[in-house]
Amino acid sequence: MDSAILLSFHTVLPRALLIGMGVVVQFISIPVEMDASFNKALPLLKNGYLEKSQYAAAKQILRAAALTYVAASLAGLLNFWRWMQVLRK
């Protein structure tokens, strides 16, 4: 095997793993955030913190907060893909 290819492989792989682990952690946090928003925060808010007329708005706000994690995960995945393109050159 050519030493330049081997050197490239040994430098690209750790970088890819490092960036990839961040993406994995972001995707793992999505269900945790959904649970925190809808199974923990919403019932807490409904038990005395909000009036019934405010439930729909609170649910929309919690959904938007949870979707920021989805957007961040997708942005991280695109960033990972872009870096893999850069590192392969």
ZICORRA-V648215 format. One record per backbone hydrogen bond with DSSP energy under -0.5 kcal/mol. NH is the residue of the N-H (numbers start at 1). CO is the residue of the C=O. If there is no record, write none. Layout:
nh=NH co=CO
nh=NH co=CO
//
This chain:
nh=6 co=2
nh=7 co=3
nh=8 co=4
nh=9 co=5
nh=10 co=6
nh=11 co=7
nh=12 co=8
nh=13 co=9
nh=15 co=11
nh=16 co=12
nh=17 co=13
nh=18 co=14
nh=19 co=15
nh=20 co=16
nh=21 co=17
nh=22 co=18
nh=23 co=19
nh=24 co=20
nh=25 co=21
nh=26 co=22
nh=27 co=23
nh=28 co=24
nh=29 co=25
nh=30 co=26
nh=30 co=27
nh=31 co=27
nh=32 co=28
nh=33 co=29
nh=34 co=30
nh=35 co=31
nh=36 co=32
nh=37 co=33
nh=38 co=34
nh=39 co=35
nh=40 co=35
nh=41 co=36
nh=42 co=37
nh=44 co=40
nh=45 co=41
nh=46 co=42
nh=47 co=43
nh=48 co=46
nh=49 co=45
nh=50 co=45
nh=54 co=51
nh=55 co=52
nh=58 co=54
nh=59 co=55
nh=60 co=56
nh=61 co=57
nh=62 co=58
nh=63 co=59
nh=64 co=60
nh=65 co=61
nh=66 co=62
nh=67 co=63
nh=68 co=64
nh=69 co=65
nh=69 co=66
nh=70 co=66
nh=71 co=67
nh=72 co=68
nh=73 co=69
nh=74 co=70
nh=75 co=71
nh=76 co=72
nh=77 co=73
nh=78 co=74
nh=79 co=75
nh=80 co=76
nh=81 co=77
nh=82 co=78
nh=83 co=79
nh=84 co=80
nh=85 co=81
nh=86 co=82
nh=87 co=83
nh=88 co=84
nh=89 co=85
nh=89 co=86
//
